[in-house]
Amino acid sequence: MNKECPFCKKGVLERKTIKETYTYKGHPIEIEQSGEFCNGCEEGVLNGTDLKANDKLIRDFQAKIDGLLTSNEISRTSCHPE
């Protein structure tokens, strides 16, 4: 069953993965974002699973930009205290 695009009302939503550039404080990162994207206007509809898939990657990217520890660095520190 085809889903009509809620944005343009002309296109159809298709499930796919696209390359998306995310920018934080002027620093870009390219991520692969899954979701339903319109074959007309190219807008996307993301569900919770789609958003969660890149959550850790984006948060770690933000931490690096802010000079904070990434989730892997925190795990290593808490697993092997000095």
ZALUMKOL-144463 format. One record per atom (N, C-alpha, C, O): residue in three letters; x, y, z. Coordinates in pm, whole numbers, padded with zeros to 5 digits, always signed. Example, Ala and Ser with C-alpha at 12.3 -4.5 7.8 and 13.67 -1.06 7.14 Angstrom:
BEGIN
ALA+01319-00569+00780
ALA+01230-00450+00780
ALA+01320-00330+00780
ALA+01424-00332+00846
SER+01285-00225+00708
SER+01367-00106+00714
SER+01290+00003+00787
SER+01341+00114+00804
END
This chain:
BEGIN
MET+00084-00119+00000
MET+00000+00000+00000
MET+00088+00125+00000
MET+00177+00139+00084
ASN+00064+00214-00092
ASN+00142+00337-00102
ASN+00092+00441-00002
ASN-00028+00460+00015
LYS+00187+00507+00063
LYS+00154+00613+00157
LYS+00176+00747+00088
LYS+00283+00774+00033
GLU+00074+00831+00091
GLU+00086+00965+00034
GLU+00176+01051+00122
GLU+00171+01040+00245
CYS+00257+01135+00061
CYS+00345+01226+00134
CYS+00261+01327+00213
CYS+00175+01394+00155
PRO+00284+01338+00344
PRO+00207+01433+00424
PRO+00249+01579+00401
PRO+00181+01671+00447
PHE+00361+01600+00332
PHE+00411+01735+00309
PHE+00359+01794+00178
PHE+00297+01901+00178
CYS+00385+01726+00067
CYS+00346+01780-00063
CYS+00212+01726-00114
CYS+00152+01783-00205
LYS+00166+01616-00054
LYS+00039+01553-00092
LYS+00037+01500-00236
LYS-00068+01459-00285
LYS+00153+01501-00303
LYS+00158+01455-00442
LYS+00243+01330-00456
LYS+00211+01241-00535
GLY+00351+01324-00381
GLY+00443+01212-00391
GLY+00402+01095-00304
GLY+00303+01101-00230
VAL+00481+00989-00314
VAL+00458+00867-00237
VAL+00581+00840-00151
VAL+00694+00858-00196
LEU+00558+00798-00026
LEU+00668+00766+00064
LEU+00726+00630+00031
LEU+00653+00533+00011
GLU+00860+00624+00025
GLU+00931+00500-00002
GLU+01032+00478+00110
GLU+01102+00570+00149
ARG+01038+00356+00161
ARG+01134+00321+00266
ARG+01272+00307+00203
ARG+01292+00227+00112
LYS+01370+00385+00254
LYS+01506+00376+00203
LYS+01603+00441+00301
LYS+01562+00499+00401
THR+01731+00430+00270
THR+01837+00492+00350
THR+01908+00594+00261
THR+01947+00564+00149
ILE+01924+00715+00315
ILE+01991+00820+00240
ILE+02111+00871+00319
ILE+02119+00852+00441
LYS+02203+00936+00251
LYS+02314+01004+00318
LYS+02265+01144+00353
LYS+02213+01217+00269
GLU+02283+01179+00479
GLU+02235+01307+00531
GLU+02352+01377+00601
GLU+02426+01312+00676
THR+02369+01506+00578
THR+02473+01581+00647
THR+02411+01651+00766
THR+02315+01727+00752
TYR+02467+01625+00884
TYR+02423+01685+01008
TYR+02533+01781+01050
TYR+02651+01745+01048
THR+02496+01903+01089
THR+02595+02003+01129
THR+02570+02045+01273
THR+02457+02076+01312
TYR+02677+02045+01352
TYR+02670+02087+01492
TYR+02782+02187+01516
TYR+02900+02155+01499
LYS+02745+02308+01555
LYS+02841+02415+01583
LYS+02939+02434+01467
LYS+03058+02456+01487
GLY+02886+02427+01346
GLY+02967+02450+01226
GLY+03046+02330+01177
GLY+03117+02340+01077
HIS+03036+02217+01245
HIS+03109+02095+01209
HIS+03013+01995+01146
HIS+02915+01955+01210
PRO+03039+01953+01023
PRO+02949+01856+00957
PRO+02990+01711+00980
PRO+03108+01679+01000
ILE+02891+01624+00978
ILE+02914+01480+00978
ILE+02810+01420+00883
ILE+02694+01460+00883
GLU+02853+01323+00804
GLU+02760+01257+00713
GLU+02715+01126+00776
GLU+02797+01044+00818
ILE+02583+01107+00783
ILE+02527+00986+00841
ILE+02435+00919+00740
ILE+02386+00983+00647
GLU+02412+00791+00759
GLU+02315+00719+00679
GLU+02185+00714+00758
GLU+02178+00653+00864
GLN+02083+00780+00704
GLN+01954+00791+00774
GLN+01848+00708+00704
GLN+01818+00730+00586
SER+01792+00613+00777
SER+01681+00534+00724
SER+01550+00605+00757
SER+01539+00676+00857
GLY+01451+00584+00672
GLY+01319+00642+00694
GLY+01233+00625+00571
GLY+01269+00553+00478
GLU+01121+00691+00573
GLU+01032+00693+00457
GLU+01047+00830+00391
GLU+01020+00933+00454
PHE+01089+00831+00266
PHE+01117+00956+00196
PHE+01028+00969+00074
PHE+01001+00872+00003
CYS+00982+01091+00051
CYS+00892+01120-00060
CYS+00967+01112-00192
CYS+01078+01166-00204
ASN+00908+01046-00290
ASN+00970+01037-00422
ASN+00947+01164-00504
ASN+00994+01175-00617
GLY+00873+01259-00447
GLY+00849+01387-00513
GLY+00929+01501-00452
GLY+01021+01554-00514
CYS+00893+01538-00330
CYS+00957+01653-00264
CYS+01080+01616-00182
CYS+01153+01704-00137
GLU+01105+01486-00163
GLU+01221+01432-00092
GLU+01220+01455+00058
GLU+01320+01428+00124
GLU+01110+01504+00114
GLU+01098+01517+00260
GLU+01093+01378+00320
GLU+01055+01282+00252
GLY+01130+01366+00447
GLY+01133+01236+00511
GLY+01046+01229+00635
GLY+01025+01328+00705
VAL+00998+01110+00661
VAL+00923+01080+00783
VAL+01003+00973+00856
VAL+01025+00864+00803
LEU+01046+01004+00979
LEU+01127+00912+01057
LEU+01049+00864+01178
LEU+00982+00944+01245
ASN+01056+00735+01204
ASN+00990+00682+01324
ASN+01093+00674+01436
ASN+01210+00709+01417
GLY+01052+00628+01552
GLY+01141+00620+01667
GLY+01263+00534+01644
GLY+01373+00568+01687
THR+01245+00422+01576
THR+01357+00332+01546
THR+01457+00399+01454
THR+01578+00386+01473
ASP+01407+00473+01355
ASP+01494+00545+01262
ASP+01578+00649+01337
ASP+01698+00661+01313
LEU+01515+00722+01426
LEU+01585+00825+01502
LEU+01687+00765+01598
LEU+01798+00815+01611
LYS+01648+00657+01664
LYS+01736+00594+01762
LYS+01861+00534+01697
LYS+01966+00527+01760
ALA+01849+00490+01573
ALA+01961+00426+01504
ALA+02085+00515+01499
ALA+02196+00463+01505
ASN+02068+00645+01487
ASN+02182+00736+01478
ASN+02203+00820+01603
ASN+02291+00906+01606
ASP+02124+00796+01706
ASP+02131+00878+01827
ASP+02270+00875+01890
ASP+02326+00980+01922
LYS+02327+00755+01909
LYS+02459+00742+01971
LYS+02567+00809+01886
LYS+02654+00878+01938
LEU+02560+00789+01756
LEU+02658+00849+01665
LEU+02654+01002+01675
LEU+02759+01066+01682
ILE+02535+01059+01675
ILE+02521+01205+01682
ILE+02565+01257+01818
ILE+02634+01359+01825
ARG+02525+01190+01926
ARG+02566+01235+02060
ARG+02717+01227+02079
ARG+02777+01315+02141
ASP+02780+01122+02027
ASP+02925+01111+02036
ASP+02994+01220+01954
ASP+03095+01275+01995
PHE+02938+01250+01838
PHE+02990+01358+01754
PHE+02982+01492+01829
PHE+03079+01569+01829
GLN+02869+01520+01891
GLN+02852+01643+01968
GLN+02951+01648+02084
GLN+03009+01753+02112
ALA+02970+01536+02153
ALA+03062+01531+02266
ALA+03204+01565+02220
ALA+03275+01641+02287
LYS+03246+01507+02107
LYS+03380+01535+02054
LYS+03397+01684+02025
LYS+03500+01743+02059
ILE+03296+01744+01962
ILE+03302+01887+01929
ILE+03311+01971+02056
ILE+03381+02072+02060
ASP+03239+01928+02159
ASP+03235+02002+02286
ASP+03353+01969+02378
ASP+03363+02024+02488
GLY+03442+01879+02334
GLY+03557+01843+02415
GLY+03523+01750+02530
GLY+03595+01746+02630
LEU+03416+01675+02517
LEU+03373+01582+02621
LEU+03407+01438+02579
LEU+03445+01413+02465
LEU+03393+01345+02673
LEU+03417+01205+02643
LEU+03302+01147+02561
LEU+03186+01183+02581
THR+03337+01058+02468
THR+03234+00986+02393
THR+03183+00870+02478
THR+03241+00840+02583
SER+03076+00806+02435
SER+03020+00695+02512
SER+03120+00581+02526
SER+03126+00518+02631
ASN+03198+00553+02422
ASN+03300+00447+02431
ASN+03410+00484+02529
ASN+03459+00398+02603
GLU+03449+00609+02531
GLU+03552+00654+02625
GLU+03502+00645+02768
GLU+03577+00609+02859
ILE+03376+00677+02789
ILE+03317+00667+02923
ILE+03311+00521+02966
ILE+03341+00489+03081
SER+03272+00432+02876
SER+03266+00289+02908
SER+03403+00235+02945
SER+03416+00161+03042
ARG+03505+00272+02870
ARG+03640+00225+02900
ARG+03687+00275+03036
ARG+03751+00202+03112
THR+03654+00400+03066
THR+03695+00460+03194
THR+03625+00393+03311
THR+03687+00364+03413
SER+03495+00367+03297
SER+03421+00307+03408
SER+03449+00158+03424
SER+03433+00104+03533
CYS+03491+00090+03316
CYS+03524-00053+03324
CYS+03665-00076+03378
CYS+03694-00181+03436
HIS+03752+00021+03359
HIS+03892+00007+03400
HIS+03937+00129+03480
HIS+04021+00206+03434
PRO+03882+00148+03599
PRO+03925+00265+03678
PRO+04072+00253+03717
PRO+04123+00143+03739
GLU+04135+00366+03725
GLU+04279+00365+03760
GLU+04297+00371+03909
GLU+04410+00372+03958
END
